[in-house]
Amino acid sequence: CVTAGLVLVTYGIIVSERHGFSAAATLGPLAGGCALLALFVLVEARLAAAPLVPLRVLGSRGLAGANAVVFCLGAVAFSLWFLVTLLLQQVLGLSALQAGLAFVPMSLTIVVTTRIASRLATALGPAGVMIGGMALLGAGMLLLSHVDDDATWAGDVLVPSLLCAAGIGASFVPAAIAATSAVRGADTGLASGLLNTAYQAGSSLGLALLATIATAGDVAAPLTDGFRDAFFAGACLAFAGSAIALVMRVSVRTGREPEAVPS
C-alpha cells in the first residue's frame, strides 16, 4: 500500500505540470495514492495482529521529528543533484565530464561534514546540529535561486553548492542518532527503517515537485527562470526542516521529552 500510494502521489504531481492540479488526470492519482496510504495506516492501527509499523513508536517526538527533518532533507538533497546537473550542462554549457568533476568538491564536503557532525551531535545534541545543517542547506539553495544565464561555476555555483553539501552532511547523521535514541532498544531497527523510508519518500516526492516547478511556466522564458523557482522551493523545504529541528530542541529544553544522547 505504501509503495503503490507513493507512486500514485508522485505520478499525480508529475502530470500536474501537463494537465493542471484541477484536472481529473491529476486528482485521480493523488486521491488514489492518499487512499492507499490511509488504508495502510488503518490496517496497521486496527486490523493487523502483528503490525509491520506499530503506530505507538510514532508517539515519540524525537522519532517523529527526525523523520520529518529527513523527509525534508531527502526532498531537497535528491532534487539538488538533479537540478544542478541540468544547470551545469544546459545553462552553463559544461560537458558531461566537466559536470561530473564539478560535483567532486561537493562529495568531499559531505564526507568531511558528516564526520564533524557526528562529533558535534555528542557535544551539542542531535537537534542542535540538525538546525544548523538544514539552515546551511536552505542558504545554499537560496543562493542557487539567484543564478542567471551569465553565471559561472566557480563564481556563482561553487560556493552555494558547497553550502548545500555541508548542510546534507551535517543533517543526516544527527537525525539518525535522534531517531534511534528516542525509542526502546528493541525498536531501534524499526526506527532506522522508518528514517530511511522517510528519506526515500521525501526524495521521490521532492524530486517530482521541484522538477515540475523547474519545467513549469512560460516555455519561451529562459531555462533558469524555472530553476530559480525550483531552488527557492527547495530552500523553503530546507528551512522548514530546520524549523522542525528547532521545535525538537525547544521540547528538549522545556523538559517535555528527554534529549537523545548518542552512545
HELIX and SHEET records of a PDB file:
HELIX    1   1 VAL A    2  HIS A   19  1                                  18    
HELIX    2   2 ALA A   24  LEU A   42  1                                  19    
HELIX    3   3 VAL A   43  LEU A   47  3                                   5    
HELIX    4   4 LEU A   55  GLY A   59  5                                   5    
HELIX    5   5 ARG A   61  LEU A   86  1                                  26    
HELIX    6   6 LEU A   87  VAL A   91  3                                   5    
HELIX    7   7 ALA A   96  ALA A  102  1                                   7    
HELIX    8   8 VAL A  104  LEU A  124  1                                  21    
HELIX    9   9 PRO A  126  LEU A  144  1                                  19    
HELIX   10  10 TRP A  153  VAL A  157  3                                   5    
HELIX   11  11 LEU A  158  SER A  181  1                                  24    
HELIX   12  12 GLY A  185  ASP A  187  5                                   3    
HELIX   13  13 THR A  188  THR A  215  1                                  28    
HELIX   14  14 LEU A  223  ARG A  253  1                                  31    
END                                                                             
